[in-house]
Amino acid sequence: MKFSLLRWLGILFAALAINAQAAPASGYWLNPAAGGSGFVIEIQGSQMFMAGFLYASSGEATWVASFGPMASPTQYNGSLVTFSGGQTLTGAYKTPTQNPNPVGTIAITFTTDTAATVVWPGGTIPIQRFDIVPGGSSTSQPSTNPQTGWWLNPNEGGRGFGIEVQDGNMYLAGYMYDGFGNPVWYLASGPMASSTLFQGQWQQYGGGPTLSGPYQAPTLVNPNAGSVTVQFVDPATATLTLPNQNQIPLIRYNFGVPSPVLSAFSPASAAPNSLASITGSGIDPTASLAIAVFDSTGYTVNLPLAFASATALKFSVPVYVNLAAKSFSGGTVNLQLTQSKNGATAQSNVISGFGIQPPPAVTAAPGTSTLSLIRANLAEAQKLQTSITGTAQDTPAVETSLSQQVTNLQTLAANVQSVVQQGLSFTLGVVGGANITVDPTNIGEVDTLILSTLQALANPGTGSRKGAEANTNCLGAEASAMALAMTSGGGNIDQLAQALLEAPGTSGACNTADAFTSAYQVFGGAGGTGIGVANEAGATGGTGYASGFALFAAATTNADTALGLNALLATQLAGQTVALQSGIAGVSALTQPLTNQLLANTTGDLNSNVGIAQTIILTVAPPPSSTGPLAVSGTYTGTAYPTSVPCDDGGGNNNGGNSSSIGLVATITTQGNTLSGLLQSSNSNGGGSSFPITGTYNANSSTWSVSINGVSNGGDSVVASGTITGTLLSGTLTDTASAQDGVCAGYVTDGAFALSKQ
């Protein structure tokens, strides 16, 4: 027999059922009944690195370490090791030696995120997360905080630092060696001088509990062993100043995931908001990825990507900001990739010399182009409320989000109009402590960013197109027409902006999913750049240029909604829905982490507009996930149309051509990245079989690979296999099966098959 799964019904949102278990938090842990000693614990992926700070029998502070794989998500078992002969606080670098004999073993069982039991040479003790400030360990901290865990100088292994910040207060422990080569630790703590600066004094403690001895309270033996300053460049990079004023770089210690390696970028220089490509290795496209763009003047911004694979990535080139002049210009920058997954963060090498070209000049009146794009967003949102009716995109979630988007865009359009026509100002919210206010002095910056994006669409560089994509230019003609109007001052920009947003359904240049996705990466990537720069500007108080990027992010993210839905509704692309969803989802998945970061620190119009636009895109094209399509996990059932076969009656005997009616019922359960279930067959002559269904999900290709295998109870062998292309939101399962019993000739039949969620 042969059957096909023609359609998964509806766009489904079911929460993935996750077994409740502890997810141990990284940071400082201690026995609440034994102050003055404790642990710095960090888990990255399935690996743990732990150091216990305690005291030698002579009273000096000392430490032991343990590292290795977790036995389970809540259990660690390992050896306690010591090191000696390494670098002192201010001395020249020395490589330490791991002592050959472990000093004991340690077992840690985590009962919750913040509580555990330790079994080690000191006995069995309870430990819990340490509150630097009352309730600090259980309070959600800003994403701009320095990352909690282990830090080191990448050029000087063997000396490390445990860092944690709670509500603006830092605990900094330095693990190193004294002048005799013995392991020793120092502690500095207190309030941060700013969100990126800590200044304090190293302190030394002594006389506390030994590894296996009874508890005794330690004392502060040296309240000032030297000054310490830590200047954070970003949450994973810093410069530490030692007591002798030597400065060393610090980065987050990566021990749970491999570091990516960047090889080369292309082109050598690029215009703002065009796509640039980077080749490399060790890139995990399912991780949270950001490219850092920075130079020696202090210009730095972390950007989401527009595309990522294991060997390549694309990012939208940001506008270069001359910090001294607080103006847009050109510049030469460095590039570095950060990828985070399962609590582990890894940074690539730095590649230098990438050129950012100056942005174009807009001659149209300041703000008129921005207002036109926002008006076009509003017009398309209102139009889409009707045009999605009766389509696969017509779901309650999309309808509700579109309605809210219309309301938000009406407010945004009115606010921008008040700036352009009346010279007023309005706030988009607060990002990183900076009030994002749009006024006549910065509205023109948004025009510049929009024009840069249009020119990138009209003239895609080598980083934007490759292979078959080079012969297509979806959105190019429409973007060129709007750009010309912005630079010449002529043309109806409102109409041109709306034509741009409708191009996925009207332009022959957009008649393939590849062509649309390539253009969507340019537009979506540019919006992500706006989010990234607004985050950075807000965090550093750069209000001189934060407002323009923030409004640009709101305008382009809402445009993404119109572009994506118009592509999914386009007649010319009707047969390419799965590929379109994958392309849209890919961009959304890459930009979502920074979007969440922005929204976490933002109120007002920016929050509403970016949030609602993202909701629509994530609804119509859920992003690929490393653990499978979580939004559609659940149980599905369906029945095949009855099919007649001129063969066996189910008892193993040839019926000489008599027909039997065969019914097929499947029950399939999806959980994370696995699929399982049963296909049950029966026929009118009493035969029947149950065939197991198994499958796995490949997040990189958004594909379920499914197999169905079994032997019927009548002696007929039946084997089936097939593939669902795309996610479970929509796809086609094409299976082939054959059955024979040695007398009956083989047969193949067709049956339409549809599943729906229970």
Buried (B, 14 or more C-beta within 10 A) or exposed (E): BBBBBBBBEBBBBBEBEEEEEBEBBBBBBBBEEBEBBBBBBBBBBBBBBBBBBBBBEEBBBBBBBBBBEBBEBBEBBBBBBBBBBBBBBEBEBBEBEEEEEBBBEBBBBBBBBBBBEBBBBBEEBBBBBBBBEEEBBEEEBBBBBBBBBBBBBEEBBBBBBBBBBBBBBBBBBBBBBBEEBBBBBBBBBBBBBEBBEBBBBBBBBBBBBBBEEEBBEBEEBEEEBBBBBBBBBBBBBBEBBBBEEEEBBBBBBBBBBEBBBBEEBBBEBBBBBBBBBBBBEBBBBBBBBBBBBBBEEEBBBBBBBBBBBBEBBBBBBBBBBBBEEEEBEBBEBBBBBBBBBBBBBBBBEEBEEBBBBEBBEBEBBBBBBBBBBBBBBBBBBBBBBEBBEEEBBBBEBBBBBBBBBBBBBBBBBEBBBBBBEEEEBBBBBBBBBBBBBBBBBBBBBBBBBBBBBBBBBBBBBBBBBBEEBEEBBBBBBBBBBBBBBBBEEEBEBBBBBBBBBBBBBEBEBBBBBBBBBBBBBBBBBBBBBBBBBBBBBBBBEBBBBBBBBBBBBBBBBBBBBBBBBBBBBBEBBEEBBBBBBBBBBBBBBBBBBBBBBBBBBBBBBBBBBBBBBBBBBBBBBBBBBBBBBBBBBBBBEBBBEEBEBBBBBBBBBBBEEEBBEBBBBBBBBBBBBBBEBBBBBBBBBEBBBEBEBEBBBEBEEBBBBBBBBBEBBBBBEBBBEBBBBBBBBBBBBBBEBBBBBEEBEEBEBEBEBBBEBE
